Structures are given as structure tokens and as C-alpha cells.
């Protein structure tokens, strides 16, 4: 941060010439510099309260972004682990079948030896470490019985499928390792950002903390004003919609009945969504007061996307785990048409989400150190709102 002290005006000097005035000025400068050096350290380099607030907010935002990356990596790791386990089980079963096929080849060879019915080359083929080396010898294959050929075909099939599954398992293990590394990296980032934020806040005096609380209160009051304004706009739009619907109904009553399948379908769809949204909101309200914990999905604590996922799951609707997948799990609507139950996403990188409850308000898990609560969707300014999505 640049110093707020004014720099001394640069004087002009002609090389090789000294004047009494210049000498006096030089002595004065030396004295002033000496006094400055002996004085107490300046506090001008200390960041302002507004700068501290912005820095803390930025750190929390970065932590939340890292949290969503952590959630994504964790979700991917869980799915990849299941895939690896499935593949390894499959490889084990196929290896058993491969061994059984090879044993069948051995039994055929032994039987041929005992009866003396096998040509030496046939027995060599059946007992070879790699029967494929002999496979192209068609004259040898012609001398085999149908059962022997069936055993050989089965062996090759099992060998090929087992090798393919082993390759898949190896690739999946490598992907799993990458996902686990991403998980560790994201976790370390979250912890570092939160540590930096706590350190900044710990350096504030009691007076500064009080002033910071006052700044936050003013922001909340402005956010509440904007929410009330949106509520008025939505109420006016709803009033006009009802008037238009009433007028249309009155006009229909004076005319012969017409097909209304499309209208009935739309009304039924709206009613179904409202029913599900009511269940999601009831769940969200019951979580109010529980702490925000990054990476948490309940039931004792939540992060932002963990809460919205759990709320809609309570309504019988499965949505993805992370914000930048949730934003694609429904229909995007305008803010003016937002309905209770809709998901409100924030910031260009879509790293925060809340569930809309109407009147410009939402329920969300805000940030570390806070609790699930109702709050204006304008809590971080209108420009922070990214989009509104109807998930069901």
C-alpha cells in the first residue's frame, strides 16, 4: 500500500554550483529525515477498515469457490472409487473364468495323452503358456475335436476380456489418484483462505469490530430495501396476472366452450411444482440456525449447495451436489418471475446458492462462522446475482 505522506517537491539543481540557500535546504532536509527516523512507526500503512472488510469478504468468497471444487472432487472421487471397486471385482471373476478355461484345456490334453488320440502338436498347443502362438496353424486346429475347439475359443475370449478389464481398472485407478490429489489441493486451499480471514479479523480492535458491524448493518438495510422493492414489483405483476385471468375467464363464459388442454396442463404443472417447493422450503426452514461448515451435507451442518441439495431431496427431487452442476439442473427464469423454491445463484463463477422463499428473500448457508438463515437475495449487492433456476 502506498504511503499517504506527501513527497517533497523536486528542486532544480545545476551541477557543480552550491548556494547558501541550497545548503540551508539540504541541512533542513537532513534534520527532518533524522526526526522521521527517530519517530514512532507510522500507522499509515495499516489497511483501512473498509479494505479489511473487502479482503475478508474476498477470502470467504475464495474459500467458498474452493469448497465447491472440493465438493466436486469429493463427489468424483466417490464415484470413481465405486467404479474401481466394480472393475476390480469384475477382473477377479474374469480371472477365475480364465483359469477355469485353462484348466479345461489341460484336462483335454491329459485325456488325449491317456487315450493316445492326440497328435504331439495338439498336446503342445493345449498346454502352451500362450496357445495363441499356435492358433494360426490351421492344420493343427483341423485335427482338434469340437470340444477342444470350444475350450480354446472360450480361453481366448476370457483372456481378451480379462486383459481389457485390467486396462480399464488401471486407467480408473490413475483417474482416482488424480481426483484424490484434486481433493487434497482444494481442501488445503479452503483451510488457508479461512485461516487468512480469521487472522485479519483477529487483528481488529474492539472499536474496529464495532465499526465493521455497523458497516455490515448498513449493507443489510440496503439489501432489505431492495428485497422489499422486488416484492412490490412481483405483487404488482401477480395482481395484473390475476386481473387478466379473470377477464379471460369472463370472456370465455360468454362464448362456446373451447378446448383447454394446454391451459389445464400448465395449471397442473404449476400446482405440482408449488407442492414440491413447499416441501423443500419446509425442510430448509427447519435447518435455520445450523452452522455453515464447508463440505457439509447435513444433518447437523451444511455448506450452501449441501443445503439446497438436501432441501430438494426432501421434496423427492434429486439435484447435483455442487453449484455449477445445480445451475444446469432445471429451467432458468427471470428474477422478476422467481417463485418460492427456485434456486438463486451468485457470482460469475457460480460459487454460492440459496433457495428463494418469496418477497426478495432466501434461505441459505452464508459462509464460515455463520448459520443457516433467511436473508435478502441482495445481501452482496444486485450485481452478485447470477441467475435463478427452477429445479423441478
C-alpha positions as CSV (number, residue, x, y, z in Angstrom):
1,X,0.0,0.0,0.0
2,X,1.4,3.3,-1.0
3,X,2.3,5.8,1.8
4,X,-0.1,8.8,2.3
5,X,2.8,11.1,3.2
6,X,3.3,13.8,0.7
7,X,6.6,13.7,-1.1
8,X,8.8,16.7,-1.1
9,X,8.7,18.8,-4.3
10,X,11.7,18.0,-6.5
11,X,14.0,21.0,-6.7
12,X,16.2,22.1,-9.5
13,X,19.9,21.8,-9.3
14,X,22.7,23.0,-11.6
15,X,25.7,20.6,-11.4
16,X,28.8,22.0,-9.7
17,X,27.2,25.0,-8.1
18,X,26.2,25.3,-4.4
19,X,24.5,28.3,-3.0
20,X,23.8,29.2,0.6
21,X,20.1,28.7,0.1
22,X,20.6,25.2,-1.3
23,X,23.0,24.4,1.6
24,X,20.4,25.5,4.1
25,X,17.7,23.5,2.4
26,X,19.9,20.4,2.5
27,X,20.6,20.8,6.2
28,X,16.9,21.2,6.9
29,X,16.1,18.0,4.9
30,X,18.7,16.1,6.9
31,X,17.2,17.3,10.2
32,X,13.7,16.3,9.1
33,X,14.8,12.9,7.9
34,X,16.5,12.4,11.3
35,X,13.4,13.3,13.1
36,X,11.3,10.9,11.0
37,X,13.7,8.1,11.6
38,X,13.5,8.6,15.4
39,X,9.7,9.0,15.5
40,X,7.3,6.2,16.2
41,X,6.5,4.0,13.2
42,X,3.7,5.4,11.0
43,X,0.3,3.7,11.1
44,X,-0.5,4.9,7.5
45,X,0.5,1.5,6.1
46,X,-2.3,-0.2,8.1
47,X,-5.2,-1.0,5.9
48,X,-8.4,0.8,6.4
49,X,-11.4,-0.9,7.9
50,X,-13.1,-0.9,4.5
51,X,-10.1,-2.6,3.0
52,X,-10.1,-5.2,5.8
53,X,-13.8,-5.9,5.2
54,X,-13.3,-6.3,1.4
55,X,-10.2,-8.5,2.0
56,X,-12.2,-10.7,4.4
57,X,-15.2,-10.9,2.1
58,X,-12.8,-11.8,-0.8
59,X,-11.2,-14.5,1.3
60,X,-14.6,-16.0,2.2
61,X,-15.6,-15.9,-1.4
62,X,-12.4,-17.7,-2.5
63,X,-12.9,-20.2,0.3
64,X,-16.4,-20.9,-0.9
65,X,-15.2,-21.3,-4.5
66,X,-12.5,-23.7,-3.3
67,X,-15.3,-25.5,-1.3
68,X,-17.3,-26.1,-4.4
69,X,-14.1,-27.5,-6.1
70,X,-13.6,-29.7,-3.0
71,X,-17.2,-30.9,-3.2
72,X,-16.8,-31.7,-6.9
73,X,-13.6,-33.6,-6.3
74,X,-15.1,-35.5,-3.4
75,X,-18.1,-36.4,-5.5
76,X,-15.9,-37.5,-8.4
77,X,-13.7,-39.5,-6.0
78,X,-16.6,-41.3,-4.5
79,X,-18.0,-42.3,-7.9
80,X,-14.5,-43.3,-9.2
81,X,-13.9,-45.4,-6.1
82,X,-17.1,-47.3,-6.8
83,X,-16.2,-47.8,-10.4
84,X,-12.7,-49.0,-9.5
85,X,-14.1,-51.5,-6.9
86,X,-16.6,-52.8,-9.5
87,X,-13.9,-53.2,-12.1
88,X,-11.6,-55.0,-9.7
89,X,-14.4,-57.4,-8.8
90,X,-15.1,-58.0,-12.5
91,X,-11.3,-58.6,-13.1
92,X,-11.3,-61.2,-10.3
93,X,-14.3,-63.0,-11.7
94,X,-12.9,-63.0,-15.2
95,X,-9.5,-64.2,-14.0
96,X,-11.3,-67.1,-12.3
97,X,-13.1,-67.9,-15.5
98,X,-9.8,-67.7,-17.4
99,X,-8.2,-70.1,-15.0
100,X,-11.1,-72.5,-15.4
101,X,-10.8,-72.2,-19.2
102,X,-7.1,-73.1,-19.0
103,X,-7.8,-76.0,-16.7
104,X,-10.3,-77.3,-19.3
105,X,-7.5,-77.1,-21.9
106,X,-5.3,-79.1,-19.6
107,X,-7.9,-81.7,-19.0
108,X,-8.5,-82.1,-22.7
109,X,-4.7,-82.5,-23.3
110,X,-4.4,-85.1,-20.5
111,X,-7.3,-87.1,-21.8
112,X,-5.8,-87.1,-25.3
113,X,-2.5,-88.3,-23.8
114,X,-4.2,-91.1,-21.9
115,X,-6.1,-92.4,-25.0
116,X,-3.2,-91.8,-27.3
117,X,-5.6,-90.0,-29.6
118,X,-3.8,-86.7,-29.7
119,X,-1.0,-85.7,-32.0
120,X,2.0,-84.3,-30.2
121,X,1.5,-80.9,-31.6
122,X,-2.1,-80.8,-30.4
123,X,-1.0,-81.6,-26.8
124,X,1.7,-78.9,-27.0
125,X,-0.9,-76.4,-28.2
126,X,-3.3,-77.2,-25.4
127,X,-0.6,-77.0,-22.7
128,X,1.3,-74.0,-24.1
129,X,1.8,-70.9,-21.9
130,X,0.4,-68.9,-24.8
131,X,-1.9,-71.0,-27.0
132,X,-2.2,-68.1,-29.4
133,X,1.3,-68.9,-30.7
134,X,-0.2,-72.0,-32.2
135,X,-3.6,-70.6,-33.2
136,X,-2.8,-69.8,-36.8
137,X,-1.7,-73.3,-37.5
138,X,-4.9,-74.3,-39.2
139,X,-3.8,-77.9,-40.0
140,X,-3.4,-78.4,-36.2
141,X,-6.9,-76.9,-35.5
142,X,-8.4,-79.1,-38.1
143,X,-7.2,-82.2,-36.1
144,X,-8.9,-81.0,-32.9
145,X,-12.3,-82.2,-31.7
146,X,-15.3,-79.9,-31.4
147,X,-15.0,-79.8,-27.6
148,X,-11.3,-78.9,-27.8
149,X,-12.0,-76.0,-30.2
150,X,-14.8,-74.8,-27.9
151,X,-12.4,-74.8,-25.0
152,X,-9.8,-72.9,-26.9
153,X,-12.3,-70.3,-28.1
154,X,-13.5,-69.9,-24.6
155,X,-10.0,-69.4,-23.3
156,X,-9.2,-66.8,-25.9
157,X,-12.5,-64.9,-25.1
158,X,-11.8,-64.9,-21.4
159,X,-8.2,-63.9,-21.9
160,X,-9.1,-60.9,-24.1
161,X,-12.0,-59.7,-21.9
162,X,-9.8,-60.0,-18.7
163,X,-7.0,-58.0,-20.3
164,X,-9.4,-55.3,-21.3
165,X,-10.9,-55.1,-17.9
166,X,-7.5,-54.9,-16.3
167,X,-6.6,-52.0,-18.6
168,X,-9.9,-50.2,-17.6
169,X,-9.1,-50.8,-13.9
170,X,-5.6,-49.4,-14.3
171,X,-6.9,-46.3,-16.0
172,X,-9.6,-45.8,-13.4
173,X,-7.1,-46.1,-10.6
174,X,-5.0,-43.4,-12.2
175,X,-8.1,-41.2,-12.5
176,X,-8.9,-41.9,-8.9
177,X,-5.5,-40.8,-7.9
178,X,-5.9,-37.6,-9.8
179,X,-9.2,-36.9,-8.1
180,X,-7.8,-37.6,-4.7
181,X,-5.0,-35.1,-5.4
182,X,-7.5,-32.5,-6.5
183,X,-9.4,-33.2,-3.3
184,X,-6.3,-32.6,-1.1
185,X,-5.4,-29.4,-3.0
186,X,-8.9,-28.0,-2.7
187,X,-9.1,-28.8,1.0
188,X,-5.7,-27.1,1.6
189,X,-6.9,-24.0,-0.3
190,X,-10.1,-23.7,1.7
191,X,-8.2,-24.1,5.0
192,X,-5.6,-21.5,4.0
193,X,-8.3,-18.9,2.9
194,X,-10.2,-19.3,6.1
195,X,-7.1,-19.1,8.2
196,X,-6.1,-15.8,6.4
197,X,-9.6,-14.4,7.1
198,X,-9.5,-15.3,10.8
199,X,-6.1,-13.7,11.1
200,X,-7.2,-10.5,9.6
201,X,-10.3,-10.3,11.9
202,X,-8.2,-11.2,15.0
203,X,-6.1,-8.0,14.5
204,X,-9.1,-5.7,14.7
205,X,-9.6,-3.7,17.9
206,X,-13.0,-3.8,19.7
207,X,-13.8,-0.3,18.2
208,X,-12.9,-1.5,14.7
209,X,-15.1,-4.6,15.1
210,X,-18.0,-2.4,16.2
211,X,-17.5,-0.1,13.2
212,X,-17.3,-3.2,10.9
213,X,-20.6,-4.4,12.4
214,X,-22.1,-1.0,11.6
215,X,-21.0,-1.2,8.0
216,X,-22.5,-4.7,7.7
217,X,-25.7,-3.5,9.2
218,X,-26.0,-0.7,6.6
219,X,-25.4,-3.3,3.9
220,X,-28.2,-5.4,5.3
221,X,-30.6,-2.5,5.5
222,X,-29.9,-1.7,1.8
223,X,-30.3,-5.4,0.9
224,X,-33.7,-5.4,2.7
225,X,-34.8,-2.3,0.9
226,X,-34.0,-3.9,-2.5
227,X,-35.9,-7.1,-1.4
228,X,-39.0,-5.1,-0.5
229,X,-38.8,-3.3,-3.8
230,X,-38.7,-6.6,-5.7
231,X,-41.6,-7.9,-3.5
232,X,-43.7,-4.9,-4.6
233,X,-42.9,-5.4,-8.2
234,X,-43.8,-9.1,-8.0
235,X,-47.0,-8.4,-6.2
236,X,-48.0,-5.8,-8.8
237,X,-47.2,-8.3,-11.6
238,X,-49.3,-11.0,-9.8
239,X,-52.2,-8.6,-9.4
240,X,-52.1,-7.8,-13.2
241,X,-51.9,-11.5,-14.0
242,X,-55.0,-12.3,-11.9
243,X,-56.9,-9.4,-13.4
244,X,-56.1,-10.7,-16.9
245,X,-57.0,-14.2,-15.9
246,X,-60.3,-13.0,-14.5
247,X,-61.1,-11.0,-17.7
248,X,-60.2,-14.0,-19.9
249,X,-62.5,-16.3,-17.8
250,X,-65.3,-13.8,-18.0
251,X,-64.9,-13.6,-21.8
252,X,-64.9,-17.4,-22.0
253,X,-68.1,-17.7,-20.1
254,X,-69.9,-15.7,-22.8
255,X,-68.5,-17.9,-25.6
256,X,-69.0,-21.6,-26.6
257,X,-66.6,-23.9,-24.6
258,X,-63.3,-24.5,-26.3
259,X,-60.5,-27.0,-25.8
260,X,-58.4,-26.0,-22.8
261,X,-55.9,-28.9,-22.6
262,X,-52.8,-26.7,-22.8
263,X,-54.1,-24.3,-20.1
264,X,-55.1,-27.2,-17.8
265,X,-51.7,-28.9,-18.3
266,X,-49.9,-25.6,-17.4
267,X,-52.0,-25.2,-14.3
268,X,-51.4,-28.8,-13.2
269,X,-47.6,-28.3,-13.7
270,X,-47.6,-25.1,-11.7
271,X,-49.5,-26.8,-8.9
272,X,-47.1,-29.8,-8.9
273,X,-44.1,-27.5,-8.6
274,X,-45.7,-25.5,-5.8
275,X,-46.3,-28.7,-3.8
276,X,-42.7,-29.8,-4.2
277,X,-41.4,-26.4,-3.5
278,X,-43.4,-26.2,-0.3
279,X,-41.8,-29.4,1.0
280,X,-38.3,-28.1,0.0
281,X,-38.9,-24.9,1.9
282,X,-40.3,-26.6,4.9
283,X,-37.1,-28.6,5.1
284,X,-34.9,-25.5,4.6
285,X,-36.7,-23.6,7.3
286,X,-36.2,-26.5,9.8
287,X,-32.4,-26.2,9.2
288,X,-32.3,-22.5,10.2
289,X,-29.7,-21.9,13.0
290,X,-27.5,-24.8,12.0
291,X,-23.8,-23.8,11.3
292,X,-22.2,-23.4,7.9
293,X,-19.4,-26.0,7.6
294,X,-17.6,-26.3,4.3
295,X,-18.2,-29.6,2.5
296,X,-21.1,-30.5,4.8
297,X,-24.3,-32.0,3.6
298,X,-26.2,-32.3,6.9
299,X,-27.9,-33.2,9.0
300,X,-26.1,-31.1,11.7
301,X,-24.4,-28.6,9.4
302,X,-24.3,-27.5,5.7
303,X,-22.5,-25.6,3.1
304,X,-24.6,-23.6,0.6
305,X,-25.1,-26.3,-2.1
306,X,-25.3,-29.1,0.5
307,X,-28.4,-27.3,2.0
308,X,-30.2,-26.8,-1.4
309,X,-29.5,-30.4,-2.4
310,X,-30.9,-31.7,0.9
311,X,-33.9,-29.4,0.7
312,X,-35.0,-30.6,-2.7
313,X,-34.2,-34.2,-1.9
314,X,-36.7,-33.8,1.0
315,X,-39.2,-32.9,-1.8
316,X,-38.4,-36.0,-3.7
317,X,-36.2,-34.3,-6.3
318,X,-32.5,-35.2,-6.8
319,X,-30.2,-32.4,-7.9
320,X,-26.4,-32.5,-8.2
321,X,-24.0,-31.8,-5.4
322,X,-22.2,-28.7,-6.5
323,X,-23.4,-25.2,-7.6
324,X,-22.1,-25.3,-11.1
325,X,-23.9,-28.5,-11.7
326,X,-27.1,-27.4,-9.9
327,X,-27.3,-24.3,-12.1
328,X,-27.9,-26.7,-15.1
329,X,-30.4,-28.9,-13.2
330,X,-33.6,-27.0,-14.1
331,X,-35.2,-24.2,-16.1
332,X,-33.7,-20.7,-15.9
333,X,-36.3,-18.0,-15.1
334,X,-36.0,-14.2,-14.7
335,X,-35.6,-12.7,-11.3
336,X,-38.9,-10.9,-11.6
337,X,-40.6,-14.3,-12.2
338,X,-38.8,-16.1,-9.3
339,X,-41.1,-18.4,-7.3
340,X,-40.7,-19.9,-3.8
341,X,-38.4,-23.0,-4.1
342,X,-36.4,-21.6,-7.0
343,X,-32.6,-21.6,-6.6
344,X,-30.8,-18.3,-6.7
345,X,-27.1,-18.5,-7.8
346,X,-24.5,-15.9,-7.2
347,X,-21.2,-14.6,-8.8
348,X,-19.8,-15.1,-12.2
349,X,-18.1,-18.3,-11.1
350,X,-21.4,-19.6,-9.6
351,X,-20.0,-20.4,-6.2
352,X,-23.0,-19.7,-4.0
353,X,-26.6,-20.6,-4.0
354,X,-29.7,-20.1,-1.8
355,X,-33.4,-21.2,-2.0
356,X,-35.9,-18.5,-2.8
357,X,-38.8,-18.1,-0.3
358,X,-40.5,-15.1,-1.9
359,X,-40.5,-11.3,-1.4
360,X,-36.9,-11.0,-2.4
361,X,-35.8,-13.3,0.4
362,X,-34.0,-16.6,0.5
363,X,-32.7,-19.3,3.0
364,X,-29.0,-20.1,2.6
365,X,-25.9,-21.2,4.4
366,X,-23.9,-18.0,4.0
367,X,-20.3,-18.5,5.0
368,X,-17.9,-19.9,7.6
369,X,-18.7,-18.7,11.1
370,X,-22.4,-18.0,10.1
371,X,-25.5,-20.1,10.4
372,X,-28.3,-21.1,8.1
373,X,-30.7,-18.1,7.9
374,X,-33.2,-16.1,6.0
375,X,-31.7,-13.2,4.1
376,X,-32.2,-10.8,1.2
377,X,-31.1,-12.1,-2.1
378,X,-29.3,-8.7,-2.4
379,X,-27.1,-9.5,0.6
380,X,-24.0,-8.9,-1.5
381,X,-25.4,-6.4,-4.0
382,X,-27.6,-6.8,-7.0
383,X,-24.6,-7.3,-9.3
384,X,-23.7,-10.5,-7.4
385,X,-26.9,-12.3,-8.6
386,X,-26.0,-14.7,-11.4
387,X,-29.3,-16.5,-12.3
388,X,-32.5,-18.1,-11.0
389,X,-33.2,-21.8,-11.7
390,X,-36.4,-23.8,-11.2
391,X,-35.2,-27.3,-10.4
392,X,-38.4,-29.4,-10.8
